Amino acid sequence: MKIAFTILVVLAISNASMMSKHPLQYGGKRSIMNIMVEVENKMKTHSPLDSIKGILNSFKSAVAEEQNGHDDVYNAQKTECDSEIAYRRAEVEDSNVTLRIANGILKTATILLSKTQATLGETENILNTVSQHIGLINDARKEDTQSYNRGAVTFNDAINAIDDSIDLGTALAKGEASLVQVADMTTKLMRSAIATKMNKAFMQAIGALAQITQEEDSTGAAERLVQMLQTLRNTVEEAWASYTADNTQALGLFSQQKDLYLASQVRLDHAKTQLSSKAENLQGTISTQTAIAQAATNKRSRNQNLWDDAADLCHSFDVEYEAVTAGRRQELVLVNELERLATRRAAEQQ
């Protein structure tokens, strides 16, 4: 009997050591060692078995009550732990979703921005080329206008020279012109022929004017000269009209070409404005999504740390609960063994 009781003492000491590693705030006055000593004394004094069982049952009730209290505390802790971990898990997952969406938008916006900027650069280059072409058209038209104006002066001078020659021919027919006037007029007609590049058309009239003084019938020669000059005047007027028509046609072509380039310039300016606005919006999107991604990363990190902390704390609750509960079970094992020994000794003493 003493050997069995000694074994119980060893187990009780071992259980007390376990309980000391996981102390509780309640049940501090209960001691399995005291119960064992009290039961041993009662057995030595041959106290009634019911008295001994009463002590043991009271101890069991205390253990059960303490376990129930601990269960309530543990269940409340577990509920809070599960709630906290679920919340942090949801926050981490929400951060991951937000981060995934933000990174997707950020990647797309970055690609679009690169393409938009490239298109904008090409549009600006084309716009510069169109502007240069418009400048060249304006310069060419200005030069052609100046050339036309010079031509207008040339043809006008030629017609005036022909009119003066007609007047001179009329005067010659009347015998009222001098050789000096004839020589001077011949020079003017030659200059007009060269300026208008109508040498062939002028040659017959110039030759007739130069030889008019050598003709026997000067009056008839003068009249024929006047007719030649009238014909020459018509020819020069036709050339002038043709020159004017060509210039008008060229002006129309210049205007048409310029209008096409101006229309292209308007479209390109509009496209440039749209592309610039698009690039600006994309840059704003990139800035916004970068901020969202950073906020999501910070949120994920913060909630992951809180999740890990909660998991560690809740694990410590589990470890404590299991250890202390195991200690109480061991106490009950010892108490039941004391009851068995007490019952056996009572039976031996009868």
Secondary structure, DSSP 8 states (H G I E B T S, - for coil): -HHHHHHHHHHHHHHHHHHHHS--SS-TT--HHHHHHHHHHHHHTT--HHHHHHHHHHHHHHHHHHHHHHHHHHHHHHHHHHHHHHHHHHHHHHHHHHHHHHHHHHHHHHHHHHHHHHHHHHHHHHHHHHHHHHHHHHHHHHHHHHHHHHHHHHHHHHHHHHHHHHHHHHHHHTT---HHHHHHHHHHHHHHHHHHT-HHHHHHHHHHHHHGGG-SSHHHHHHHHHHHHHHHHHHHHHHHHHHHHHHHHHHHHHHHHHHHHHHHHHHHHHHHHHHHHHHHHHHHHHHHHHHHHHHHHHHHHHHHHHHHHHHHHHHHHHHHHHHHHHHHHHHHHHHHHHHHHHHHHHHHH-
